[in-house]
Amino acid sequence: MTIYADCSYCGGEVVEKKIEYDYRRQGNLMVVGNVAAGVCRQCGEKYFKPDVLKRMDEIYHDIFDRHRKPERTLTLIRHSFCFRAVAGGVRCMS
């Protein structure tokens, strides 16, 4: 078990957990499960050891560059959030 320093954002205690992490890179999204991470108990900020980041990067390149089949795929639904501006017109945020 790794000992982590206190959270650099809020000063909260950081504890090691196994998490599911959304790894985003170059417009791609990869969900990685069972990842060891330090997670702040107060704000939820996540910290990773260098070897964990390196392994996630290797998995990313295997799938997106070397076209290795992932363990499973997910359907992702994306929808833009739109609201009417005070001065009129419609502005969308994605």
DOTI-766466 format. One record per residue: residue in one letter; x, y, z of N, C-alpha, C, O in turn; residue number from 0. Coordinates in steps of 0.1 Angstrom, whole numbers, plus 5000, padded with zeros to 4 digits. Layout:
{r A, {X, Y, Z}, {X, Y, Z}, {X, Y, Z}, {X, Y, Z}, NUM},
...
//
This chain:
{r M, {5008, 4988, 5000}, {5000, 5000, 5000}, {5009, 5012, 5000}, {5018, 5013, 5008}, 0},
{r T, {5006, 5022, 4991}, {5014, 5034, 4990}, {5009, 5044, 5000}, {4997, 5046, 5002}, 1},
{r I, {5018, 5052, 5006}, {5014, 5063, 5014}, {5015, 5076, 5005}, {5025, 5078, 4999}, 2},
{r Y, {5005, 5083, 5005}, {5004, 5096, 4997}, {5005, 5108, 5006}, {5001, 5107, 5018}, 3},
{r A, {5011, 5118, 5001}, {5011, 5131, 5008}, {4996, 5136, 5009}, {4988, 5132, 5002}, 4},
{r D, {4994, 5146, 5017}, {4981, 5153, 5018}, {4977, 5159, 5004}, {4987, 5162, 4996}, 5},
{r C, {4965, 5161, 5001}, {4960, 5167, 4989}, {4966, 5180, 4986}, {4966, 5189, 4995}, 6},
{r S, {4971, 5182, 4974}, {4978, 5195, 4971}, {4967, 5206, 4968}, {4970, 5218, 4968}, 7},
{r Y, {4954, 5202, 4967}, {4944, 5212, 4964}, {4937, 5217, 4977}, {4935, 5229, 4979}, 8},
{r C, {4933, 5207, 4985}, {4925, 5211, 4997}, {4932, 5207, 5010}, {4927, 5211, 5021}, 9},
{r G, {4943, 5200, 5010}, {4950, 5196, 5022}, {4944, 5184, 5029}, {4948, 5180, 5040}, 10},
{r G, {4934, 5178, 5023}, {4927, 5166, 5028}, {4936, 5153, 5028}, {4946, 5153, 5021}, 11},
{r E, {4932, 5143, 5035}, {4939, 5131, 5036}, {4937, 5123, 5023}, {4926, 5122, 5018}, 12},
{r V, {4948, 5118, 5017}, {4947, 5110, 5005}, {4949, 5095, 5009}, {4959, 5091, 5015}, 13},
{r V, {4940, 5087, 5004}, {4941, 5072, 5007}, {4941, 5064, 4994}, {4935, 5069, 4984}, 14},
{r E, {4947, 5053, 4994}, {4947, 5045, 4982}, {4934, 5037, 4981}, {4929, 5031, 4990}, 15},
{r K, {4929, 5037, 4968}, {4917, 5029, 4965}, {4919, 5023, 4951}, {4927, 5028, 4943}, 16},
{r K, {4910, 5014, 4948}, {4909, 5008, 4934}, {4897, 5016, 4928}, {4886, 5015, 4934}, 17},
{r I, {4899, 5022, 4917}, {4889, 5030, 4911}, {4887, 5027, 4896}, {4895, 5020, 4890}, 18},
{r E, {4876, 5032, 4891}, {4874, 5032, 4876}, {4877, 5046, 4872}, {4872, 5056, 4877}, 19},
{r Y, {4886, 5047, 4862}, {4891, 5060, 4858}, {4888, 5063, 4843}, {4890, 5054, 4834}, 20},
{r D, {4883, 5075, 4840}, {4880, 5079, 4826}, {4893, 5086, 4821}, {4896, 5097, 4825}, 21},
{r Y, {4900, 5079, 4812}, {4913, 5083, 4807}, {4910, 5090, 4793}, {4905, 5083, 4784}, 22},
{r R, {4912, 5103, 4792}, {4909, 5110, 4780}, {4922, 5115, 4774}, {4931, 5121, 4781}, 23},
{r R, {4923, 5113, 4761}, {4935, 5117, 4754}, {4932, 5119, 4739}, {4925, 5110, 4733}, 24},
{r Q, {4936, 5130, 4733}, {4935, 5133, 4719}, {4920, 5130, 4714}, {4918, 5125, 4703}, 25},
{r G, {4910, 5135, 4722}, {4896, 5133, 4718}, {4891, 5119, 4720}, {4879, 5117, 4717}, 26},
{r N, {4898, 5110, 4725}, {4894, 5097, 4728}, {4891, 5095, 4743}, {4897, 5101, 4751}, 27},
{r L, {4882, 5086, 4746}, {4878, 5083, 4760}, {4880, 5068, 4762}, {4875, 5060, 4754}, 28},
{r M, {4888, 5064, 4772}, {4890, 5050, 4776}, {4887, 5049, 4791}, {4892, 5056, 4799}, 29},
{r V, {4878, 5040, 4794}, {4875, 5037, 4808}, {4883, 5026, 4813}, {4882, 5015, 4808}, 30},
{r V, {4891, 5028, 4823}, {4900, 5018, 4829}, {4896, 5014, 4843}, {4894, 5023, 4851}, 31},
{r G, {4893, 5001, 4845}, {4888, 4997, 4858}, {4900, 4991, 4866}, {4910, 4988, 4861}, 32},
{r N, {4897, 4990, 4879}, {4906, 4984, 4889}, {4920, 4991, 4889}, {4930, 4985, 4890}, 33},
{r V, {4920, 5005, 4889}, {4932, 5013, 4889}, {4935, 5017, 4903}, {4927, 5022, 4910}, 34},
{r A, {4948, 5015, 4907}, {4952, 5019, 4920}, {4955, 5034, 4920}, {4962, 5039, 4911}, 35},
{r A, {4948, 5042, 4929}, {4950, 5056, 4929}, {4949, 5061, 4943}, {4943, 5055, 4951}, 36},
{r G, {4956, 5072, 4945}, {4954, 5080, 4958}, {4942, 5089, 4956}, {4942, 5096, 4946}, 37},
{r V, {4932, 5088, 4965}, {4920, 5096, 4963}, {4918, 5105, 4976}, {4918, 5099, 4987}, 38},
{r C, {4917, 5118, 4974}, {4915, 5127, 4986}, {4901, 5124, 4992}, {4891, 5124, 4985}, 39},
{r R, {4901, 5122, 5005}, {4888, 5119, 5012}, {4879, 5132, 5012}, {4867, 5130, 5013}, 40},
{r Q, {4885, 5143, 5011}, {4877, 5156, 5012}, {4872, 5161, 4998}, {4860, 5163, 4997}, 41},
{r C, {4880, 5162, 4988}, {4876, 5168, 4975}, {4875, 5158, 4964}, {4870, 5161, 4953}, 42},
{r G, {4881, 5145, 4966}, {4880, 5135, 4955}, {4891, 5136, 4945}, {4892, 5128, 4935}, 43},
{r E, {4901, 5146, 4946}, {4912, 5147, 4937}, {4919, 5133, 4936}, {4921, 5126, 4947}, 44},
{r K, {4924, 5129, 4924}, {4930, 5116, 4922}, {4945, 5118, 4920}, {4949, 5128, 4913}, 45},
{r Y, {4953, 5109, 4925}, {4968, 5109, 4923}, {4972, 5095, 4919}, {4967, 5085, 4924}, 46},
{r F, {4981, 5094, 4909}, {4986, 5082, 4904}, {5001, 5080, 4905}, {5008, 5090, 4903}, 47},
{r K, {5005, 5068, 4907}, {5020, 5066, 4907}, {5024, 5066, 4893}, {5016, 5062, 4884}, 48},
{r P, {5037, 5069, 4890}, {5042, 5069, 4876}, {5040, 5056, 4869}, {5037, 5056, 4857}, 49},
{r D, {5042, 5045, 4875}, {5041, 5032, 4868}, {5026, 5029, 4864}, {5023, 5023, 4854}, 50},
{r V, {5016, 5034, 4872}, {5002, 5033, 4868}, {4999, 5042, 4856}, {4992, 5037, 4847}, 51},
{r L, {5004, 5054, 4856}, {5002, 5063, 4845}, {5008, 5057, 4832}, {5002, 5057, 4821}, 52},
{r K, {5020, 5051, 4833}, {5027, 5045, 4822}, {5019, 5033, 4817}, {5018, 5032, 4804}, 53},
{r R, {5013, 5025, 4825}, {5005, 5014, 4821}, {4993, 5018, 4814}, {4989, 5012, 4804}, 54},
{r M, {4986, 5028, 4819}, {4974, 5033, 4813}, {4977, 5039, 4799}, {4970, 5037, 4789}, 55},
{r D, {4989, 5045, 4797}, {4993, 5051, 4785}, {4996, 5039, 4775}, {4993, 5040, 4763}, 56},
{r E, {5002, 5028, 4780}, {5005, 5017, 4771}, {4992, 5010, 4766}, {4991, 5007, 4755}, 57},
{r I, {4982, 5009, 4775}, {4969, 5003, 4771}, {4963, 5012, 4761}, {4957, 5007, 4751}, 58},
{r Y, {4963, 5025, 4763}, {4958, 5035, 4753}, {4964, 5033, 4739}, {4957, 5032, 4729}, 59},
{r H, {4977, 5032, 4739}, {4984, 5031, 4726}, {4981, 5017, 4719}, {4980, 5016, 4707}, 60},
{r D, {4980, 5007, 4728}, {4976, 4993, 4722}, {4963, 4994, 4715}, {4961, 4988, 4705}, 61},
{r I, {4953, 5001, 4721}, {4940, 5001, 4716}, {4938, 5011, 4704}, {4933, 5008, 4694}, 62},
{r F, {4943, 5023, 4706}, {4940, 5034, 4696}, {4951, 5035, 4685}, {4948, 5039, 4674}, 63},
{r D, {4963, 5031, 4688}, {4974, 5031, 4678}, {4976, 5018, 4671}, {4979, 5017, 4659}, 64},
{r R, {4976, 5007, 4679}, {4979, 4994, 4675}, {4967, 4985, 4672}, {4968, 4974, 4668}, 65},
{r H, {4955, 4991, 4674}, {4942, 4985, 4671}, {4940, 4972, 4678}, {4934, 4963, 4672}, 66},
{r R, {4945, 4970, 4690}, {4942, 4959, 4698}, {4928, 4960, 4703}, {4923, 4970, 4707}, 67},
{r K, {4921, 4949, 4703}, {4907, 4949, 4707}, {4906, 4951, 4722}, {4913, 4944, 4730}, 68},
{r P, {4898, 4960, 4727}, {4896, 4962, 4741}, {4889, 4950, 4748}, {4882, 4943, 4741}, 69},
{r E, {4889, 4949, 4761}, {4882, 4939, 4768}, {4867, 4940, 4765}, {4861, 4929, 4763}, 70},
{r R, {4862, 4952, 4765}, {4848, 4954, 4761}, {4846, 4968, 4757}, {4855, 4976, 4760}, 71},
{r T, {4835, 4971, 4750}, {4832, 4984, 4746}, {4819, 4989, 4753}, {4811, 4981, 4757}, 72},
{r L, {4818, 5002, 4753}, {4806, 5008, 4759}, {4799, 5017, 4749}, {4806, 5023, 4740}, 73},
{r T, {4787, 5019, 4751}, {4780, 5029, 4743}, {4780, 5042, 4750}, {4776, 5043, 4762}, 74},
{r L, {4784, 5053, 4744}, {4785, 5066, 4750}, {4775, 5075, 4744}, {4774, 5077, 4732}, 75},
{r I, {4767, 5082, 4752}, {4757, 5091, 4747}, {4762, 5105, 4751}, {4765, 5108, 4763}, 76},
{r R, {4763, 5114, 4741}, {4767, 5128, 4743}, {4757, 5137, 4738}, {4752, 5135, 4727}, 77},
{r H, {4753, 5147, 4746}, {4743, 5156, 4743}, {4748, 5170, 4747}, {4753, 5171, 4758}, 78},
{r S, {4746, 5180, 4739}, {4750, 5194, 4743}, {4739, 5200, 4752}, {4727, 5198, 4750}, 79},
{r F, {4744, 5207, 4762}, {4735, 5215, 4771}, {4733, 5228, 4765}, {4742, 5236, 4763}, 80},
{r C, {4720, 5232, 4763}, {4717, 5245, 4757}, {4708, 5253, 4766}, {4700, 5248, 4774}, 81},
{r F, {4711, 5266, 4766}, {4702, 5275, 4774}, {4700, 5288, 4766}, {4708, 5292, 4758}, 82},
{r R, {4689, 5295, 4770}, {4686, 5307, 4763}, {4693, 5319, 4770}, {4691, 5320, 4782}, 83},
{r A, {4701, 5327, 4763}, {4708, 5338, 4769}, {4698, 5349, 4773}, {4687, 5350, 4767}, 84},
{r V, {4702, 5357, 4783}, {4693, 5368, 4787}, {4690, 5378, 4776}, {4679, 5383, 4775}, 85},
{r A, {4700, 5380, 4768}, {4699, 5390, 4757}, {4692, 5384, 4745}, {4691, 5391, 4734}, 86},
{r G, {4687, 5372, 4746}, {4681, 5365, 4734}, {4691, 5356, 4727}, {4703, 5356, 4730}, 87},
{r G, {4685, 5348, 4718}, {4694, 5338, 4711}, {4696, 5326, 4720}, {4692, 5326, 4732}, 88},
{r V, {4702, 5316, 4714}, {4705, 5304, 4721}, {4720, 5301, 4721}, {4726, 5302, 4711}, 89},
{r R, {4725, 5297, 4733}, {4739, 5294, 4734}, {4740, 5280, 4739}, {4733, 5276, 4749}, 90},
{r C, {4748, 5272, 4732}, {4750, 5258, 4736}, {4764, 5256, 4742}, {4774, 5262, 4738}, 91},
{r M, {4764, 5248, 4753}, {4776, 5244, 4759}, {4778, 5229, 4758}, {4768, 5222, 4761}, 92},
{r S, {4789, 5224, 4754}, {4791, 5210, 4753}, {4801, 5205, 4763}, {4804, 5193, 4764}, 93},
//
